[in-house]
Amino acid sequence: MLAVLHTQSHVEGVAVNALGFAGSLFVRDDAQHRVVQTLGPMELLTQASRRA
């Protein structure tokens, strides 16, 4: 088990939930897909778990 302090529900419009931290990032459209491609999955998760 891994406990992650999840401080944001969205990063640049992409929803990040517990499934994202388990390895499944779901996007709704091409714009969100480009965000994931540009940032990379690990950076997306890092930003979602970073303290504001």
C-alpha positions as CSV (number, residue, x, y, z in Angstrom):
1,M,0.0,0.0,0.0
2,L,1.1,3.5,-0.8
3,A,-0.3,6.6,0.9
4,V,0.0,9.8,-1.2
5,L,-1.0,13.2,-0.1
6,H,-3.3,14.2,-3.0
7,T,-3.6,18.0,-2.9
8,Q,-5.2,18.7,-6.3
9,S,-8.0,16.9,-8.2
10,H,-7.0,18.4,-11.6
11,V,-3.7,19.3,-13.2
12,E,-4.0,21.6,-16.2
13,G,-7.5,20.3,-16.8
14,V,-6.7,16.6,-16.4
15,A,-8.5,14.8,-13.6
16,V,-6.1,12.9,-11.3
17,N,-7.6,10.5,-8.9
18,A,-6.5,7.3,-7.1
19,L,-6.5,5.4,-10.4
20,G,-3.9,7.8,-11.7
21,F,-1.5,6.9,-8.9
22,A,-2.2,3.2,-9.6
23,G,-1.1,3.7,-13.3
24,S,-4.3,4.6,-15.2
25,L,-4.7,8.1,-16.4
26,F,-7.9,8.7,-18.3
27,V,-8.4,11.7,-20.6
28,R,-11.6,13.1,-22.2
29,D,-10.2,14.6,-25.4
30,D,-7.2,15.4,-27.5
31,A,-6.3,18.5,-25.5
32,Q,-6.0,16.5,-22.3
33,H,-4.0,13.8,-24.1
34,R,-1.5,16.4,-25.2
35,V,-1.2,17.7,-21.6
36,V,-0.3,14.1,-20.5
37,Q,2.1,13.7,-23.4
38,T,3.8,17.0,-22.8
39,L,4.2,16.8,-19.0
40,G,4.6,13.1,-18.8
41,P,2.6,10.9,-16.4
42,M,5.1,11.2,-13.5
43,E,5.2,15.0,-13.6
44,L,1.4,15.1,-13.7
45,L,1.2,13.0,-10.6
46,T,4.0,15.0,-8.9
47,Q,2.0,18.2,-9.5
48,A,-1.2,16.6,-8.2
49,S,0.6,15.6,-5.0
50,R,2.6,18.8,-4.4
51,R,1.7,21.1,-1.6
52,A,0.2,24.3,-2.8
